[in-house]
């Protein structure tokens, strides 16, 4: 909004149907041709459009979204932001994202509610403590931050956890990244959308891509529910549906789509001020600014495009959470949902050409898509604008599946291999 409203003005506007409020972004009709088209109006697609316009001066851009902005995985996750990965390539990628998040509210002039409350990975044995030290050393060599806590240090940060010695998995310590935390999913999408729109980007909602036009071995246009639209280059940022577009265009992707389920509880008084994760119990949780506990676990290993929860995963995640933090056993669950994540063989993303001239990919983020929105958009914009990789995105080119230079982050991604 361009105007400043008092609390009383907001109250009056609610009863007047919000008359006089300015739209946050335009709702243009699609032009017949653009310089670049981004397929997917989630966080990565909107961030890519913003950085293309801001960093590279390309303004004749369209973002095509089949539904509403941020209605896919961007709005269906647990909003964790971190860069505590093992390999230097991953540390560079995800730490770029954390650094961009740290200044994002100021840059976009829109509060994305990035709360650096810390991300804590619990350790349950002496052997795990040794591996955690190795992980911390790797992270520091990779340029990101991490610290080791003993059991007393964990108890000071999160006394609600299960510190009983007869627990199924007693707490020995934790690896913590203090710069990690959470953000607000819709605020990230809306902030990038508003900023991109102000730079001249056309954001077109309810525009589903139904076909890909290939002429002379090059992608020259897309068929959409609003007609044909042409461009010089295309960027696909559609997460779990990346393989659907690949089939339309006639290329293969080494991706499998799964549902990642999450839950939110009734509002509570503050009980934890850090994101707490345990692989042993298969659960993690944090507390939102509204008081609800935001909870998640592992993937439902049945391939699916269903954006909904199911009882077996609910039982697996919540039973683990209750052992992890028994005091939460009586808390009521308000909602359960799922996002569709696209998992590659090495649990690392794909940024690069599709194999068909003119079409580039931003996909394969698995469970790490939200935390990587700023970096994914920044790096993808560089690729689309220049035709060449940024040094940080180069290791994530899809050619790694041919050369076997994989970046296996299954453990750091929280995905069991």
ZIHUWO-V392093 format. One record per residue. N is the residue number from 0. RES is the residue in three letters. D_FIRST is the distance of its C-alpha to the first C-alpha in Angstrom with 1 decimal. Layout:
# ZIHUWO-V392093
n={N & N}
res={RES & RES}
d_first={D_FIRST & D_FIRST}
This chain:
# ZIHUWO-V392093
n={0 & 1 & 2 & 3 & 4 & 5 & 6 & 7 & 8 & 9 & 10 & 11 & 12 & 13 & 14 & 15 & 16 & 17 & 18 & 19 & 20 & 21 & 22 & 23 & 24 & 25 & 26 & 27 & 28 & 29 & 30 & 31 & 32 & 33 & 34 & 35 & 36 & 37 & 38 & 39 & 40 & 41 & 42 & 43 & 44 & 45 & 46 & 47 & 48 & 49 & 50 & 51 & 52 & 53 & 54 & 55 & 56 & 57 & 58 & 59 & 60 & 61 & 62 & 63 & 64 & 65 & 66 & 67 & 68 & 69 & 70 & 71 & 72 & 73 & 74 & 75 & 76 & 77 & 78 & 79 & 80 & 81 & 82 & 83 & 84 & 85 & 86 & 87 & 88 & 89 & 90 & 91 & 92 & 93 & 94 & 95 & 96 & 97 & 98 & 99 & 100 & 101 & 102 & 103 & 104 & 105 & 106 & 107 & 108 & 109 & 110 & 111 & 112 & 113 & 114 & 115 & 116 & 117 & 118 & 119 & 120 & 121 & 122 & 123 & 124 & 125 & 126 & 127 & 128 & 129 & 130 & 131 & 132 & 133 & 134 & 135 & 136 & 137 & 138 & 139 & 140 & 141 & 142 & 143 & 144 & 145 & 146 & 147 & 148 & 149 & 150 & 151 & 152 & 153 & 154 & 155 & 156 & 157 & 158 & 159 & 160 & 161 & 162 & 163 & 164 & 165 & 166 & 167 & 168 & 169 & 170 & 171 & 172 & 173 & 174 & 175 & 176 & 177 & 178 & 179 & 180 & 181 & 182 & 183 & 184 & 185 & 186 & 187 & 188 & 189 & 190 & 191 & 192 & 193 & 194 & 195 & 196 & 197 & 198 & 199 & 200 & 201 & 202 & 203 & 204 & 205 & 206 & 207 & 208 & 209 & 210 & 211 & 212 & 213 & 214 & 215 & 216 & 217 & 218 & 219 & 220 & 221 & 222 & 223 & 224 & 225 & 226 & 227 & 228 & 229 & 230 & 231 & 232 & 233 & 234 & 235 & 236 & 237 & 238 & 239 & 240 & 241 & 242 & 243 & 244 & 245 & 246 & 247 & 248 & 249 & 250 & 251 & 252 & 253 & 254 & 255 & 256 & 257 & 258 & 259 & 260 & 261 & 262 & 263 & 264 & 265 & 266 & 267 & 268 & 269 & 270 & 271 & 272 & 273 & 274 & 275 & 276 & 277 & 278 & 279 & 280 & 281 & 282 & 283 & 284 & 285 & 286 & 287 & 288 & 289 & 290 & 291 & 292 & 293 & 294 & 295 & 296 & 297 & 298 & 299 & 300 & 301 & 302 & 303 & 304 & 305 & 306 & 307 & 308 & 309 & 310 & 311 & 312 & 313 & 314 & 315 & 316 & 317 & 318 & 319 & 320 & 321 & 322 & 323 & 324 & 325 & 326 & 327 & 328 & 329 & 330 & 331 & 332 & 333 & 334 & 335 & 336 & 337 & 338 & 339 & 340 & 341 & 342 & 343 & 344 & 345 & 346 & 347 & 348 & 349 & 350 & 351 & 352 & 353 & 354 & 355 & 356 & 357 & 358 & 359 & 360 & 361 & 362 & 363 & 364 & 365 & 366 & 367 & 368 & 369 & 370 & 371 & 372 & 373 & 374 & 375 & 376 & 377 & 378 & 379 & 380 & 381 & 382 & 383 & 384 & 385 & 386 & 387 & 388 & 389 & 390 & 391 & 392 & 393 & 394 & 395 & 396 & 397 & 398 & 399 & 400 & 401 & 402 & 403 & 404 & 405 & 406 & 407 & 408 & 409 & 410 & 411 & 412 & 413 & 414 & 415 & 416}
res={UNK & UNK & UNK & UNK & UNK & UNK & UNK & UNK & UNK & UNK & UNK & UNK & UNK & UNK & UNK & UNK & UNK & UNK & UNK & UNK & UNK & UNK & UNK & UNK & UNK & UNK & UNK & UNK & UNK & UNK & UNK & UNK & UNK & UNK & UNK & UNK & UNK & UNK & UNK & UNK & UNK & UNK & UNK & UNK & UNK & UNK & UNK & UNK & UNK & UNK & UNK & UNK & UNK & UNK & UNK & UNK & UNK & UNK & UNK & UNK & UNK & UNK & UNK & UNK & UNK & UNK & UNK & UNK & UNK & UNK & UNK & UNK & UNK & UNK & UNK & UNK & UNK & UNK & UNK & UNK & UNK & UNK & UNK & UNK & UNK & UNK & UNK & UNK & UNK & UNK & UNK & UNK & UNK & UNK & UNK & UNK & UNK & UNK & UNK & UNK & UNK & UNK & UNK & UNK & UNK & UNK & UNK & UNK & UNK & UNK & UNK & UNK & UNK & UNK & UNK & UNK & UNK & UNK & UNK & UNK & UNK & UNK & UNK & UNK & UNK & UNK & UNK & UNK & UNK & UNK & UNK & UNK & UNK & UNK & UNK & UNK & UNK & UNK & UNK & UNK & UNK & UNK & UNK & UNK & UNK & UNK & UNK & UNK & UNK & UNK & UNK & UNK & UNK & UNK & UNK & UNK & UNK & UNK & UNK & UNK & UNK & UNK & UNK & UNK & UNK & UNK & UNK & UNK & UNK & UNK & UNK & UNK & UNK & UNK & UNK & UNK & UNK & UNK & UNK & UNK & UNK & UNK & UNK & UNK & UNK & UNK & UNK & UNK & UNK & UNK & UNK & UNK & UNK & UNK & UNK & UNK & UNK & UNK & UNK & UNK & UNK & UNK & UNK & UNK & UNK & UNK & UNK & UNK & UNK & UNK & UNK & UNK & UNK & UNK & UNK & UNK & UNK & UNK & UNK & UNK & UNK & UNK & UNK & UNK & UNK & UNK & UNK & UNK & UNK & UNK & UNK & UNK & UNK & UNK & UNK & UNK & UNK & UNK & UNK & UNK & UNK & UNK & UNK & UNK & UNK & UNK & UNK & UNK & UNK & UNK & UNK & UNK & UNK & UNK & UNK & UNK & UNK & UNK & UNK & UNK & UNK & UNK & UNK & UNK & UNK & UNK & UNK & UNK & UNK & UNK & UNK & UNK & UNK & UNK & UNK & UNK & UNK & UNK & UNK & UNK & UNK & UNK & UNK & UNK & UNK & UNK & UNK & UNK & UNK & UNK & UNK & UNK & UNK & UNK & UNK & UNK & UNK & UNK & UNK & UNK & UNK & UNK & UNK & UNK & UNK & UNK & UNK & UNK & UNK & UNK & UNK & UNK & UNK & UNK & UNK & UNK & UNK & UNK & UNK & UNK & UNK & UNK & UNK & UNK & UNK & UNK & UNK & UNK & UNK & UNK & UNK & UNK & UNK & UNK & UNK & UNK & UNK & UNK & UNK & UNK & UNK & UNK & UNK & UNK & UNK & UNK & UNK & UNK & UNK & UNK & UNK & UNK & UNK & UNK & UNK & UNK & UNK & UNK & UNK & UNK & UNK & UNK & UNK & UNK & UNK & UNK & UNK & UNK & UNK & UNK & UNK & UNK & UNK & UNK & UNK & UNK & UNK & UNK & UNK & UNK & UNK & UNK & UNK & UNK & UNK & UNK & UNK & UNK & UNK & UNK & UNK & UNK & UNK & UNK & UNK & UNK & UNK & UNK & UNK & UNK & UNK & UNK & UNK & UNK & UNK & UNK & UNK & UNK & UNK & UNK & UNK & UNK & UNK & UNK & UNK & UNK & UNK}
d_first={0.0 & 3.8 & 5.6 & 7.6 & 9.2 & 12.8 & 14.5 & 16.2 & 13.2 & 11.9 & 15.5 & 15.8 & 12.9 & 14.6 & 17.8 & 16.4 & 15.1 & 11.4 & 12.3 & 10.2 & 6.8 & 5.9 & 7.1 & 6.2 & 9.8 & 12.6 & 15.5 & 18.4 & 22.1 & 24.1 & 26.2 & 29.9 & 30.0 & 28.0 & 29.1 & 27.9 & 26.9 & 25.5 & 26.6 & 24.5 & 20.8 & 21.1 & 20.4 & 23.3 & 22.6 & 19.0 & 20.1 & 23.0 & 21.0 & 18.8 & 22.0 & 23.9 & 21.5 & 21.1 & 24.6 & 26.7 & 25.1 & 25.3 & 22.5 & 24.3 & 23.3 & 22.5 & 21.6 & 23.4 & 22.6 & 25.0 & 22.8 & 19.1 & 17.5 & 19.0 & 21.3 & 24.4 & 25.6 & 22.3 & 21.5 & 25.3 & 26.5 & 27.0 & 24.6 & 27.4 & 27.1 & 30.5 & 32.9 & 36.2 & 38.0 & 41.7 & 42.2 & 41.1 & 39.4 & 37.1 & 36.6 & 35.5 & 33.0 & 31.4 & 31.5 & 29.6 & 26.9 & 27.0 & 26.9 & 23.8 & 22.1 & 23.1 & 20.9 & 18.2 & 15.4 & 16.1 & 16.6 & 13.4 & 11.3 & 10.5 & 12.9 & 15.3 & 17.5 & 20.6 & 23.4 & 26.7 & 28.9 & 31.6 & 33.2 & 36.8 & 39.4 & 42.3 & 45.9 & 48.8 & 52.0 & 53.8 & 53.7 & 49.9 & 49.7 & 51.7 & 49.4 & 46.3 & 47.9 & 48.4 & 44.7 & 43.6 & 45.8 & 44.5 & 40.9 & 41.7 & 43.7 & 40.7 & 38.5 & 36.6 & 37.1 & 38.9 & 41.3 & 44.0 & 44.2 & 47.3 & 47.4 & 47.1 & 44.0 & 42.4 & 43.3 & 41.6 & 38.3 & 38.5 & 41.3 & 40.3 & 41.9 & 45.4 & 47.8 & 51.0 & 53.8 & 54.8 & 51.4 & 51.7 & 49.9 & 50.3 & 47.7 & 49.2 & 46.1 & 42.9 & 41.3 & 38.0 & 35.2 & 33.3 & 30.5 & 29.8 & 27.5 & 24.6 & 20.9 & 18.3 & 18.9 & 15.8 & 13.6 & 15.9 & 15.6 & 11.8 & 11.7 & 14.5 & 13.2 & 10.0 & 12.4 & 15.1 & 13.4 & 12.6 & 16.3 & 17.4 & 18.2 & 18.6 & 17.5 & 19.8 & 19.8 & 22.9 & 25.1 & 28.0 & 30.5 & 33.9 & 36.1 & 36.7 & 38.5 & 41.0 & 43.2 & 45.9 & 44.8 & 41.2 & 38.0 & 36.8 & 34.5 & 33.2 & 33.8 & 30.7 & 30.1 & 28.5 & 31.5 & 32.9 & 30.7 & 32.4 & 31.7 & 33.7 & 32.5 & 31.1 & 29.6 & 29.9 & 27.7 & 28.4 & 30.0 & 32.5 & 32.8 & 33.8 & 37.4 & 36.6 & 35.3 & 38.4 & 40.7 & 39.1 & 39.7 & 43.1 & 42.8 & 43.3 & 41.1 & 42.6 & 39.9 & 40.2 & 37.3 & 37.3 & 35.2 & 33.9 & 33.4 & 31.4 & 31.2 & 29.2 & 30.9 & 30.4 & 28.7 & 31.2 & 31.6 & 31.3 & 34.2 & 33.4 & 31.3 & 32.2 & 32.1 & 35.7 & 37.4 & 41.0 & 42.6 & 45.8 & 44.1 & 41.6 & 38.6 & 35.7 & 33.0 & 30.4 & 28.5 & 24.7 & 22.7 & 23.0 & 26.7 & 27.6 & 30.0 & 29.0 & 32.3 & 33.7 & 36.9 & 38.7 & 38.5 & 40.0 & 42.7 & 42.9 & 41.1 & 38.4 & 35.2 & 34.7 & 31.4 & 33.0 & 35.1 & 38.8 & 41.2 & 43.3 & 40.4 & 39.2 & 42.6 & 43.0 & 39.7 & 39.8 & 43.5 & 43.1 & 40.2 & 42.5 & 45.2 & 42.8 & 41.5 & 43.8 & 42.1 & 39.3 & 41.8 & 40.9 & 37.1 & 35.7 & 33.8 & 30.8 & 29.9 & 31.5 & 30.2 & 31.0 & 29.6 & 31.8 & 32.9 & 35.0 & 37.8 & 40.1 & 43.7 & 42.8 & 39.5 & 37.8 & 35.2 & 35.9 & 34.3 & 36.3 & 37.8 & 38.7 & 42.1 & 41.3 & 40.4 & 36.8 & 35.3 & 34.1 & 33.3 & 30.9 & 32.3 & 34.7 & 32.5 & 34.0 & 32.6 & 30.9 & 28.1 & 25.0 & 26.4 & 27.0 & 23.7 & 23.0 & 26.7 & 27.2 & 24.5 & 25.8 & 29.4 & 28.9 & 27.1 & 30.1 & 32.5 & 31.0 & 30.6 & 34.1 & 36.1 & 37.3 & 36.5 & 34.9 & 37.6 & 35.7 & 35.2 & 38.8 & 40.5 & 38.3 & 39.4 & 41.0 & 44.4 & 44.9 & 46.1 & 48.9 & 49.8 & 49.5 & 47.5 & 45.4 & 43.0 & 43.8 & 41.0 & 41.9 & 42.4 & 39.3 & 37.2 & 38.7 & 40.4 & 44.1 & 46.4}
